[in-house]
Amino acid sequence: MKLSLVTTLCAASLLLLSGCAELTVEPTKKVTVDKTLPVVNLTKNGVITDMKTVAFEWKSITDPRVEGIYVYKKAATDKEKEPKYYKTIDTRFATHYLDRGVEPNKQYSYAFRVFTKNSQGLNSKVFVVKTLPVLHSVVWIHSIEGLPRMAKIIWRPHSSERVAKYIIERRAFEDKEFEKIAELSGRLNAEYIDKDLADNHVYMYRIRVKTYDGIVSAPSQVVKSVTKPLPDAIMKIEATKNLPKEIALKWSASKQKDFERYYLYRSDDVDGSYDLIAKLYNNHFNDKINEDGKAYFYRVSVVDKDGLESEHDKNTVMGRTLVKPAAPAIVEAKMNGSNIEIRWQKNDPRAVSYKVLRELKKGWFDKSTKEFRGIRNTYFTEKNVMPDRVYTYRIYSIDKNGIVSLPSTKVTIQTPESKKITLAPKVEAVQEEVVNSDKQSKSDTVSDTTEVVPTQELDLNGL
């Protein structure tokens, strides 16, 4: 309370002193000294110093001959031995003078001399003063470490009511100089949170205080803060390449204490753009894909409870759905009487059955297609074919998962005219036929249609 009162009185006195002096006239080079003129005498408390100001108060000068007062000044670092002319107060009625041209914690010498129109009085005694040192900064400062991409600085509010603001300065560990990052108004402020920092990075902080009249203190002690590191990256990821219509993934479990979840990313290309496809709590995932032989590239990251995400671009794995089985190779296709007989070669051990796709062309704009499924052997016979028609066949392999291969090379057979077709002799061999003769004849009258029918025994007569 006492300090507050003294500060208030000093400020009021300085303001009063500043308002009493007008400085205009400079002294002449030729000096006529009149010893009868009054000498400037300071009052009992005639000098008040601050960090950047010095104030003087003297007794009133009543001699009507006096027109003003000369002010002389010398800094302790100046080469001159005596104070030299500095300013002029151009009225004898002034009793105060405020000098704002000083630096904190420096020593100065002042002297005063009255002047008239044609002469000057004797110099006053020399007054040696010293300005106050710069205001100290906060006396206690502390940092909070381990925060996610931020640092928290707290301090004890400054005791001086002259403090208007706090200046926060920061230096990264690898930098040489501090830089100002914030200025907080209000003496009672006691914390600052620095955001958007680098992960697992060291930062140094210090604080300066700034008074209402713009005086900035020396810096406080320096405190260090280290931001929270990212979670450890996932080092082992596995992806399947032999499952139908899906890719199964699994990876090593995170040992992060504040683990929150995993992020799974996927891309069509190893160096392409990765999309977030799943947020998971378990370390496995089945990616359902409705495409055979489709390959994807995957990456996994760990996210902690503060939302920090581990690096994930240094460990990539490729997965693929089960590829289609290889197509069979047709080795023989021929007419045998009124039948068409086709044989093929199995090219993939995964093949458990076959599909025959037949296209029948009667004219330029009249054709039909039919599928024959469930064929277990590597041969097929279509009986009682129509004369003067074009038959085209493609064979497909089918595995136990129902995955259908690409088509084989197509074969085309032109049937002869009806008078040239003879019935094939019957034999004991049994084969699977897809349609009976009644349905076959009906389907031949349909234009641009596809039928899927079950297989029946096929006649291998003539083979």
SEDRENVEX-665228 format. One record per residue (C-alpha): residue number from 1; residue in three letters; z, y, x. Coordinates in nm, 2 decimals. Layout:
BEGIN
NUVO  seq  type      pz      py      px
NUVO  NUM   ALA       Z       Y       X
...
This chain:
BEGIN
NUVO  seq  type      pz      py      px
NUVO    1   MET    0.00    0.00    0.00
NUVO    2   LYS    0.08    0.23    0.29
NUVO    3   LEU   -0.24    0.15    0.46
NUVO    4   SER   -0.44    0.22    0.14
NUVO    5   LEU   -0.27    0.56    0.10
NUVO    6   VAL   -0.34    0.66    0.46
NUVO    7   THR   -0.71    0.55    0.42
NUVO    8   THR   -0.74    0.75    0.10
NUVO    9   LEU   -0.59    1.06    0.26
NUVO   10   CYS   -0.81    1.03    0.57
NUVO   11   ALA   -1.12    1.00    0.36
NUVO   12   ALA   -1.02    1.30    0.15
NUVO   13   SER   -0.94    1.50    0.46
NUVO   14   LEU   -1.27    1.42    0.62
NUVO   15   LEU   -1.46    1.52    0.31
NUVO   16   LEU   -1.27    1.85    0.30
NUVO   17   LEU   -1.33    1.91    0.66
NUVO   18   SER   -1.70    1.84    0.63
NUVO   19   GLY   -1.74    2.09    0.35
NUVO   20   CYS   -1.58    2.38    0.54
NUVO   21   ALA   -1.82    2.42    0.83
NUVO   22   GLU   -2.16    2.58    0.84
NUVO   23   LEU   -2.35    2.54    1.18
NUVO   24   THR   -2.64    2.77    1.26
NUVO   25   VAL   -2.59    3.03    1.54
NUVO   26   GLU   -2.63    2.93    1.91
NUVO   27   PRO   -2.45    3.12    2.19
NUVO   28   THR   -2.63    3.37    2.41
NUVO   29   LYS   -2.68    3.29    2.78
NUVO   30   LYS   -2.51    3.61    2.89
NUVO   31   VAL   -2.15    3.59    2.81
NUVO   32   THR   -1.91    3.89    2.77
NUVO   33   VAL   -1.55    3.76    2.75
NUVO   34   ASP   -1.31    3.96    2.54
NUVO   35   LYS   -0.96    3.84    2.61
NUVO   36   THR   -0.83    4.03    2.30
NUVO   37   LEU   -1.01    3.79    2.07
NUVO   38   PRO   -0.80    3.51    1.91
NUVO   39   VAL   -0.80    3.16    2.06
NUVO   40   VAL   -0.86    2.86    1.83
NUVO   41   ASN   -0.54    2.67    1.78
NUVO   42   LEU   -0.53    2.34    1.60
NUVO   43   THR   -0.27    2.27    1.33
NUVO   44   LYS    0.01    2.01    1.38
NUVO   45   ASN   -0.21    1.73    1.25
NUVO   46   GLY   -0.53    1.90    1.35
NUVO   47   VAL   -0.72    1.59    1.47
NUVO   48   ILE   -0.82    1.28    1.26
NUVO   49   THR   -1.04    1.01    1.40
NUVO   50   ASP   -1.23    0.73    1.24
NUVO   51   MET   -1.49    0.48    1.37
NUVO   52   LYS   -1.79    0.71    1.33
NUVO   53   THR   -1.63    1.05    1.26
NUVO   54   VAL   -1.39    1.30    1.42
NUVO   55   ALA   -1.23    1.58    1.21
NUVO   56   PHE   -1.06    1.90    1.33
NUVO   57   GLU   -0.83    2.15    1.15
NUVO   58   TRP   -0.72    2.48    1.30
NUVO   59   LYS   -0.52    2.78    1.20
NUVO   60   SER   -0.69    3.06    1.01
NUVO   61   ILE   -0.86    3.33    1.21
NUVO   62   THR   -0.78    3.67    1.06
NUVO   63   ASP   -0.95    3.90    1.32
NUVO   64   PRO   -1.23    4.08    1.14
NUVO   65   ARG   -1.43    4.11    1.46
NUVO   66   VAL   -1.49    3.73    1.47
NUVO   67   GLU   -1.82    3.61    1.32
NUVO   68   GLY   -1.79    3.24    1.40
NUVO   69   ILE   -1.68    2.96    1.63
NUVO   70   TYR   -1.87    2.77    1.90
NUVO   71   VAL   -1.80    2.40    1.94
NUVO   72   TYR   -1.82    2.23    2.28
NUVO   73   LYS   -1.83    1.85    2.33
NUVO   74   LYS   -1.85    1.59    2.60
NUVO   75   ALA   -1.86    1.21    2.59
NUVO   76   ALA   -1.66    1.02    2.85
NUVO   77   THR   -1.98    0.87    2.98
NUVO   78   ASP   -2.15    1.21    3.03
NUVO   79   LYS   -2.20    1.34    3.38
NUVO   80   GLU   -2.08    1.69    3.31
NUVO   81   LYS   -1.71    1.76    3.39
NUVO   82   GLU   -1.66    2.01    3.12
NUVO   83   PRO   -1.76    2.01    2.75
NUVO   84   LYS   -2.09    2.18    2.69
NUVO   85   TYR   -2.22    2.37    2.38
NUVO   86   TYR   -2.27    2.14    2.08
NUVO   87   LYS   -2.26    2.33    1.75
NUVO   88   THR   -2.20    2.67    1.59
NUVO   89   ILE   -1.98    2.75    1.29
NUVO   90   ASP   -2.12    3.08    1.16
NUVO   91   THR   -1.81    3.20    0.97
NUVO   92   ARG   -1.46    3.29    1.08
NUVO   93   PHE   -1.32    3.17    0.74
NUVO   94   ALA   -1.39    2.80    0.83
NUVO   95   THR   -1.08    2.60    0.93
NUVO   96   HIS   -1.22    2.25    0.94
NUVO   97   TYR   -1.50    2.08    1.13
NUVO   98   LEU   -1.63    1.72    1.10
NUVO   99   ASP   -1.84    1.56    1.37
NUVO  100   ARG   -2.05    1.25    1.26
NUVO  101   GLY   -2.23    1.21    1.59
NUVO  102   VAL   -1.98    0.97    1.75
NUVO  103   GLU   -1.97    0.60    1.81
NUVO  104   PRO   -1.68    0.36    1.74
NUVO  105   ASN   -1.42    0.30    2.01
NUVO  106   LYS   -1.54    0.59    2.24
NUVO  107   GLN   -1.36    0.88    2.40
NUVO  108   TYR   -1.48    1.24    2.36
NUVO  109   SER   -1.36    1.59    2.47
NUVO  110   TYR   -1.39    1.90    2.25
NUVO  111   ALA   -1.32    2.27    2.29
NUVO  112   PHE   -1.37    2.58    2.07
NUVO  113   ARG   -1.44    2.95    2.12
NUVO  114   VAL   -1.47    3.24    1.88
NUVO  115   PHE   -1.75    3.49    1.91
NUVO  116   THR   -1.83    3.84    1.79
NUVO  117   LYS   -2.16    4.02    1.77
NUVO  118   ASN   -2.14    4.12    2.14
NUVO  119   SER   -1.88    3.90    2.30
NUVO  120   GLN   -1.69    3.58    2.31
NUVO  121   GLY   -1.32    3.49    2.33
NUVO  122   LEU   -1.15    3.25    2.56
NUVO  123   ASN   -1.20    2.87    2.54
NUVO  124   SER   -0.94    2.68    2.36
NUVO  125   LYS   -0.76    2.40    2.53
NUVO  126   VAL   -0.97    2.08    2.57
NUVO  127   PHE   -0.89    1.82    2.31
NUVO  128   VAL   -0.94    1.46    2.41
NUVO  129   VAL   -0.99    1.21    2.13
NUVO  130   LYS   -1.09    0.85    2.09
NUVO  131   THR   -1.27    0.71    1.78
NUVO  132   LEU   -1.13    0.40    1.61
NUVO  133   PRO   -1.27    0.06    1.71
NUVO  134   VAL   -1.52   -0.12    1.48
NUVO  135   LEU   -1.35   -0.28    1.18
NUVO  136   HIS   -1.28   -0.65    1.24
NUVO  137   SER   -1.45   -0.91    1.03
NUVO  138   VAL   -1.28   -1.17    0.82
NUVO  139   VAL   -0.99   -1.34    1.00
NUVO  140   TRP   -1.05   -1.69    0.85
NUVO  141   ILE   -1.37   -1.87    0.78
NUVO  142   HIS   -1.45   -2.24    0.71
NUVO  143   SER   -1.75   -2.45    0.64
NUVO  144   ILE   -1.80   -2.75    0.41
NUVO  145   GLU   -2.02   -3.03    0.57
NUVO  146   GLY   -2.21   -3.32    0.43
NUVO  147   LEU   -2.36   -3.15    0.13
NUVO  148   PRO   -2.72   -3.24    0.01
NUVO  149   ARG   -2.96   -2.98    0.16
NUVO  150   MET   -2.70   -2.71    0.14
NUVO  151   ALA   -2.39   -2.57    0.32
NUVO  152   LYS   -2.09   -2.40    0.18
NUVO  153   ILE   -1.90   -2.12    0.36
NUVO  154   ILE   -1.56   -2.00    0.25
NUVO  155   TRP   -1.34   -1.72    0.39
NUVO  156   ARG   -1.03   -1.51    0.32
NUVO  157   PRO   -1.12   -1.18    0.16
NUVO  158   HIS   -1.09   -0.88    0.39
NUVO  159   SER   -0.76   -0.68    0.37
NUVO  160   SER   -0.92   -0.34    0.40
NUVO  161   GLU   -1.02   -0.17    0.07
NUVO  162   ARG   -1.30    0.01    0.26
NUVO  163   VAL   -1.50   -0.31    0.27
NUVO  164   ALA   -1.79   -0.31    0.02
NUVO  165   LYS   -2.00   -0.60    0.13
NUVO  166   TYR   -2.01   -0.92    0.34
NUVO  167   ILE   -2.32   -0.99    0.55
NUVO  168   ILE   -2.39   -1.36    0.60
NUVO  169   GLU   -2.57   -1.46    0.92
NUVO  170   ARG   -2.71   -1.80    1.01
NUVO  171   ARG   -2.86   -1.97    1.31
NUVO  172   ALA   -3.01   -2.32    1.32
NUVO  173   PHE   -2.88   -2.53    1.61
NUVO  174   GLU   -3.21   -2.50    1.80
NUVO  175   ASP   -3.24   -2.13    1.75
NUVO  176   LYS   -3.11   -1.86    1.99
NUVO  177   GLU   -3.04   -1.57    1.76
NUVO  178   PHE   -2.85   -1.53    1.43
NUVO  179   GLU   -3.04   -1.38    1.14
NUVO  180   LYS   -2.92   -1.21    0.82
NUVO  181   ILE   -2.96   -1.44    0.52
NUVO  182   ALA   -2.75   -1.27    0.25
NUVO  183   GLU   -2.55   -0.97    0.16
NUVO  184   LEU   -2.27   -1.01   -0.10
NUVO  185   SER   -2.12   -0.71   -0.28
NUVO  186   GLY   -1.75   -0.70   -0.36
NUVO  187   ARG   -1.45   -0.73   -0.12
NUVO  188   LEU   -1.30   -1.02   -0.31
NUVO  189   ASN   -1.59   -1.25   -0.27
NUVO  190   ALA   -1.48   -1.56   -0.09
NUVO  191   GLU   -1.77   -1.81   -0.07
NUVO  192   TYR   -2.14   -1.85   -0.01
NUVO  193   ILE   -2.36   -2.16   -0.07
NUVO  194   ASP   -2.68   -2.17    0.14
NUVO  195   LYS   -2.94   -2.38   -0.03
NUVO  196   ASP   -3.28   -2.55    0.05
NUVO  197   LEU   -3.18   -2.66    0.40
NUVO  198   ALA   -3.32   -2.94    0.60
NUVO  199   ASP   -3.16   -3.29    0.58
NUVO  200   ASN   -2.92   -3.40    0.85
NUVO  201   HIS   -2.95   -3.06    1.02
NUVO  202   VAL   -2.69   -2.85    1.21
NUVO  203   TYR   -2.65   -2.48    1.11
NUVO  204   MET   -2.42   -2.21    1.25
NUVO  205   TYR   -2.27   -1.93    1.04
NUVO  206   ARG   -2.08   -1.61    1.09
NUVO  207   ILE   -1.98   -1.31    0.87
NUVO  208   ARG   -1.98   -0.93    0.92
NUVO  209   VAL   -1.82   -0.68    0.68
NUVO  210   LYS   -1.98   -0.36    0.57
NUVO  211   THR   -1.78   -0.05    0.46
NUVO  212   TYR   -1.87    0.19    0.18
NUVO  213   ASP   -1.99    0.44    0.44
NUVO  214   GLY   -2.23    0.19    0.60
NUVO  215   ILE   -2.01    0.08    0.90
NUVO  216   VAL   -2.08   -0.28    1.00
NUVO  217   SER   -1.81   -0.48    1.17
NUVO  218   ALA   -1.83   -0.71    1.46
NUVO  219   PRO   -1.91   -1.07    1.37
NUVO  220   SER   -1.65   -1.33    1.27
NUVO  221   GLN   -1.59   -1.65    1.46
NUVO  222   VAL   -1.88   -1.90    1.43
NUVO  223   VAL   -1.85   -2.21    1.21
NUVO  224   LYS   -2.08   -2.52    1.21
NUVO  225   SER   -2.21   -2.71    0.91
NUVO  226   VAL   -2.42   -3.03    0.91
NUVO  227   THR   -2.62   -3.12    0.60
NUVO  228   LYS   -2.62   -3.47    0.44
NUVO  229   PRO   -2.87   -3.72    0.59
NUVO  230   LEU   -3.13   -3.90    0.39
NUVO  231   PRO   -3.05   -4.26    0.28
NUVO  232   ASP   -3.17   -4.53    0.51
NUVO  233   ALA   -3.53   -4.64    0.45
NUVO  234   ILE   -3.63   -4.98    0.32
NUVO  235   MET   -3.75   -5.18    0.62
NUVO  236   LYS   -3.88   -5.51    0.46
NUVO  237   ILE   -4.10   -5.53    0.15
NUVO  238   GLU   -4.29   -5.85    0.03
NUVO  239   ALA   -4.57   -5.88   -0.22
NUVO  240   THR   -4.75   -6.19   -0.36
NUVO  241   LYS   -5.12   -6.26   -0.35
NUVO  242   ASN   -5.14   -6.58   -0.55
NUVO  243   LEU   -5.01   -6.50   -0.90
NUVO  244   PRO   -5.24   -6.47   -1.20
NUVO  245   LYS   -5.26   -6.12   -1.35
NUVO  246   GLU   -4.95   -5.99   -1.17
NUVO  247   ILE   -4.80   -5.90   -0.83
NUVO  248   ALA   -4.44   -5.99   -0.76
NUVO  249   LEU   -4.25   -5.76   -0.52
NUVO  250   LYS   -3.91   -5.78   -0.35
NUVO  251   TRP   -3.74   -5.59   -0.08
NUVO  252   SER   -3.42   -5.58    0.13
NUVO  253   ALA   -3.13   -5.44   -0.07
NUVO  254   SER   -3.00   -5.09    0.02
NUVO  255   LYS   -2.65   -5.07    0.18
NUVO  256   GLN   -2.62   -4.70    0.09
NUVO  257   LYS   -2.26   -4.63   -0.03
NUVO  258   ASP   -2.37   -4.38   -0.29
NUVO  259   PHE   -2.69   -4.57   -0.39
NUVO  260   GLU   -2.84   -4.46   -0.72
NUVO  261   ARG   -3.17   -4.64   -0.76
NUVO  262   TYR   -3.51   -4.74   -0.60
NUVO  263   TYR   -3.84   -4.56   -0.65
NUVO  264   LEU   -4.15   -4.78   -0.64
NUVO  265   TYR   -4.48   -4.63   -0.55
NUVO  266   ARG   -4.84   -4.77   -0.58
NUVO  267   SER   -5.18   -4.68   -0.45
NUVO  268   ASP   -5.53   -4.82   -0.45
NUVO  269   ASP   -5.57   -4.73   -0.08
NUVO  270   VAL   -5.33   -4.77    0.21
NUVO  271   ASP   -5.38   -4.40    0.30
NUVO  272   GLY   -5.44   -4.28   -0.05
NUVO  273   SER   -5.22   -4.09   -0.29
NUVO  274   TYR   -4.91   -4.30   -0.41
NUVO  275   ASP   -4.80   -4.27   -0.77
NUVO  276   LEU   -4.44   -4.34   -0.88
NUVO  277   ILE   -4.46   -4.64   -1.12
NUVO  278   ALA   -4.10   -4.75   -1.16
NUVO  279   LYS   -3.74   -4.64   -1.11
NUVO  280   LEU   -3.53   -4.95   -1.05
NUVO  281   TYR   -3.17   -5.07   -1.00
NUVO  282   ASN   -3.27   -5.42   -0.88
NUVO  283   ASN   -3.46   -5.49   -0.56
NUVO  284   HIS   -3.75   -5.68   -0.72
NUVO  285   PHE   -4.03   -5.60   -0.96
NUVO  286   ASN   -4.33   -5.78   -1.13
NUVO  287   ASP   -4.63   -5.55   -1.16
NUVO  288   LYS   -4.84   -5.68   -1.46
NUVO  289   ILE   -5.21   -5.62   -1.39
NUVO  290   ASN   -5.49   -5.74   -1.63
NUVO  291   GLU   -5.75   -5.79   -1.35
NUVO  292   ASP   -5.83   -6.08   -1.12
NUVO  293   GLY   -5.82   -6.02   -0.74
NUVO  294   LYS   -5.70   -5.67   -0.78
NUVO  295   ALA   -5.52   -5.53   -0.46
NUVO  296   TYR   -5.26   -5.26   -0.46
NUVO  297   PHE   -5.05   -5.10   -0.18
NUVO  298   TYR   -4.68   -5.05   -0.24
NUVO  299   ARG   -4.39   -4.84   -0.09
NUVO  300   VAL   -4.02   -4.84   -0.18
NUVO  301   SER   -3.77   -4.56   -0.13
NUVO  302   VAL   -3.39   -4.53   -0.19
NUVO  303   VAL   -3.24   -4.25   -0.39
NUVO  304   ASP   -2.87   -4.16   -0.36
NUVO  305   LYS   -2.64   -4.00   -0.63
NUVO  306   ASP   -2.73   -3.65   -0.50
NUVO  307   GLY   -3.10   -3.71   -0.55
NUVO  308   LEU   -3.18   -3.74   -0.18
NUVO  309   GLU   -3.47   -3.98   -0.13
NUVO  310   SER   -3.53   -4.19    0.18
NUVO  311   GLU   -3.85   -4.19    0.37
NUVO  312   HIS   -4.10   -4.44    0.24
NUVO  313   ASP   -4.43   -4.37    0.41
NUVO  314   LYS   -4.36   -4.58    0.72
NUVO  315   ASN   -4.35   -4.92    0.55
NUVO  316   THR   -4.64   -5.03    0.33
NUVO  317   VAL   -4.72   -5.37    0.19
NUVO  318   MET   -5.04   -5.50    0.01
NUVO  319   GLY   -5.03   -5.73   -0.29
NUVO  320   ARG   -5.31   -5.89   -0.49
NUVO  321   THR   -5.35   -6.08   -0.81
NUVO  322   LEU   -5.50   -6.42   -0.79
NUVO  323   VAL   -5.87   -6.40   -0.73
NUVO  324   LYS   -6.12   -6.57   -0.95
NUVO  325   PRO   -6.22   -6.93   -0.87
NUVO  326   ALA   -6.55   -6.97   -0.69
NUVO  327   ALA   -6.85   -7.02   -0.92
NUVO  328   PRO   -7.01   -7.37   -0.92
NUVO  329   ALA   -7.35   -7.43   -0.77
NUVO  330   ILE   -7.62   -7.58   -0.99
NUVO  331   VAL   -7.79   -7.86   -0.81
NUVO  332   GLU   -8.03   -8.00   -1.08
NUVO  333   ALA   -8.17   -7.88   -1.41
NUVO  334   LYS   -8.46   -8.07   -1.59
NUVO  335   MET   -8.61   -8.19   -1.91
NUVO  336   ASN   -8.55   -8.55   -2.01
NUVO  337   GLY   -8.74   -8.63   -2.32
NUVO  338   SER   -8.61   -8.39   -2.58
NUVO  339   ASN   -8.29   -8.32   -2.38
NUVO  340   ILE   -8.21   -8.07   -2.11
NUVO  341   GLU   -7.99   -8.20   -1.84
NUVO  342   ILE   -7.79   -7.99   -1.58
NUVO  343   ARG   -7.58   -8.10   -1.29
NUVO  344   TRP   -7.37   -7.87   -1.06
NUVO  345   GLN   -7.14   -7.89   -0.76
NUVO  346   LYS   -6.77   -7.80   -0.76
NUVO  347   ASN   -6.71   -7.52   -0.52
NUVO  348   ASP   -6.34   -7.45   -0.57
NUVO  349   PRO   -6.05   -7.70   -0.58
NUVO  350   ARG   -5.88   -7.48   -0.84
NUVO  351   ALA   -6.14   -7.55   -1.10
NUVO  352   VAL   -6.01   -7.78   -1.37
NUVO  353   SER   -6.29   -7.73   -1.63
NUVO  354   TYR   -6.62   -7.55   -1.68
NUVO  355   LYS   -6.79   -7.33   -1.93
NUVO  356   VAL   -7.17   -7.33   -1.99
NUVO  357   LEU   -7.33   -7.02   -2.13
NUVO  358   ARG   -7.67   -7.09   -2.28
NUVO  359   GLU   -7.92   -6.83   -2.39
NUVO  360   LEU   -8.21   -6.93   -2.62
NUVO  361   LYS   -8.51   -6.70   -2.63
NUVO  362   LYS   -8.77   -6.75   -2.91
NUVO  363   GLY   -8.96   -6.43   -2.86
NUVO  364   TRP   -8.93   -6.08   -2.72
NUVO  365   PHE   -8.67   -5.97   -2.97
NUVO  366   ASP   -8.53   -6.30   -3.09
NUVO  367   LYS   -8.26   -6.46   -2.88
NUVO  368   SER   -7.92   -6.62   -2.93
NUVO  369   THR   -7.63   -6.72   -2.69
NUVO  370   LYS   -7.38   -7.00   -2.71
NUVO  371   GLU   -7.08   -7.10   -2.51
NUVO  372   PHE   -6.97   -7.46   -2.43
NUVO  373   ARG   -6.61   -7.49   -2.31
NUVO  374   GLY   -6.38   -7.77   -2.21
NUVO  375   ILE   -6.63   -7.95   -1.99
NUVO  376   ARG   -6.43   -8.16   -1.74
NUVO  377   ASN   -6.73   -8.32   -1.56
NUVO  378   THR   -6.99   -8.16   -1.34
NUVO  379   TYR   -7.28   -8.23   -1.57
NUVO  380   PHE   -7.41   -8.11   -1.91
NUVO  381   THR   -7.68   -8.23   -2.15
NUVO  382   GLU   -7.82   -8.03   -2.45
NUVO  383   LYS   -7.99   -8.28   -2.68
NUVO  384   ASN   -8.29   -8.23   -2.91
NUVO  385   VAL   -8.40   -7.89   -2.77
NUVO  386   MET   -8.66   -7.69   -2.96
NUVO  387   PRO   -9.02   -7.69   -2.84
NUVO  388   ASP   -9.19   -7.39   -2.69
NUVO  389   ARG   -8.86   -7.21   -2.62
NUVO  390   VAL   -8.70   -7.05   -2.31
NUVO  391   TYR   -8.35   -7.19   -2.23
NUVO  392   THR   -8.13   -7.01   -1.97
NUVO  393   TYR   -7.81   -7.16   -1.84
NUVO  394   ARG   -7.51   -7.02   -1.64
NUVO  395   ILE   -7.21   -7.22   -1.53
NUVO  396   TYR   -6.85   -7.09   -1.49
NUVO  397   SER   -6.54   -7.25   -1.32
NUVO  398   ILE   -6.21   -7.22   -1.50
NUVO  399   ASP   -5.87   -7.28   -1.33
NUVO  400   LYS   -5.54   -7.39   -1.47
NUVO  401   ASN   -5.44   -7.03   -1.55
NUVO  402   GLY   -5.75   -6.98   -1.76
NUVO  403   ILE   -5.91   -6.75   -1.50
NUVO  404   VAL   -6.29   -6.77   -1.53
NUVO  405   SER   -6.51   -6.74   -1.23
NUVO  406   LEU   -6.82   -6.53   -1.19
NUVO  407   PRO   -7.13   -6.70   -1.32
NUVO  408   SER   -7.34   -6.93   -1.12
NUVO  409   THR   -7.70   -6.86   -1.04
NUVO  410   LYS   -7.89   -6.89   -1.36
NUVO  411   VAL   -8.15   -7.15   -1.43
NUVO  412   THR   -8.43   -7.12   -1.68
NUVO  413   ILE   -8.63   -7.40   -1.85
NUVO  414   GLN   -8.94   -7.35   -2.06
NUVO  415   THR   -8.97   -7.64   -2.32
NUVO  416   PRO   -9.32   -7.77   -2.39
NUVO  417   GLU   -9.50   -7.77   -2.72
NUVO  418   SER   -9.37   -8.01   -2.98
NUVO  419   LYS   -9.65   -8.26   -2.94
NUVO  420   LYS   -9.57   -8.30   -2.57
NUVO  421   ILE   -9.20   -8.38   -2.62
NUVO  422   THR   -9.09   -8.74   -2.64
NUVO  423   LEU   -8.75   -8.86   -2.74
NUVO  424   ALA   -8.53   -8.97   -2.45
NUVO  425   PRO   -8.43   -9.33   -2.45
NUVO  426   LYS   -8.07   -9.40   -2.54
NUVO  427   VAL   -7.83   -9.52   -2.26
NUVO  428   GLU   -7.47   -9.63   -2.24
NUVO  429   ALA   -7.35   -9.32   -2.05
NUVO  430   VAL   -7.12   -9.08   -2.24
NUVO  431   GLN   -7.12   -8.71   -2.21
NUVO  432   GLU   -6.95   -8.42   -2.38
NUVO  433   GLU   -7.17   -8.22   -2.62
NUVO  434   VAL   -7.06   -7.89   -2.77
NUVO  435   VAL   -7.24   -7.89   -3.10
NUVO  436   ASN   -7.39   -8.15   -3.34
NUVO  437   SER   -7.75   -8.15   -3.44
NUVO  438   ASP   -7.70   -7.98   -3.78
NUVO  439   LYS   -7.51   -7.69   -3.63
NUVO  440   GLN   -7.76   -7.66   -3.34
NUVO  441   SER   -8.05   -7.63   -3.58
NUVO  442   LYS   -7.87   -7.36   -3.78
NUVO  443   SER   -7.77   -7.16   -3.47
NUVO  444   ASP   -8.13   -7.16   -3.35
NUVO  445   THR   -8.23   -6.95   -3.65
NUVO  446   VAL   -7.98   -6.67   -3.57
NUVO  447   SER   -8.10   -6.37   -3.37
NUVO  448   ASP   -7.88   -6.21   -3.09
NUVO  449   THR   -7.56   -6.40   -3.17
NUVO  450   THR   -7.31   -6.59   -2.96
NUVO  451   GLU   -7.12   -6.90   -3.07
NUVO  452   VAL   -6.82   -7.08   -2.90
NUVO  453   VAL   -6.79   -7.44   -3.00
NUVO  454   PRO   -6.58   -7.74   -2.88
NUVO  455   THR   -6.75   -8.00   -2.65
NUVO  456   GLN   -6.86   -8.34   -2.76
NUVO  457   GLU   -6.99   -8.64   -2.57
NUVO  458   LEU   -7.32   -8.57   -2.40
NUVO  459   ASP   -7.61   -8.81   -2.36
NUVO  460   LEU   -7.70   -8.86   -1.99
NUVO  461   ASN   -8.01   -9.05   -2.09
NUVO  462   GLY   -8.28   -9.04   -1.82
NUVO  463   LEU   -8.05   -8.93   -1.54
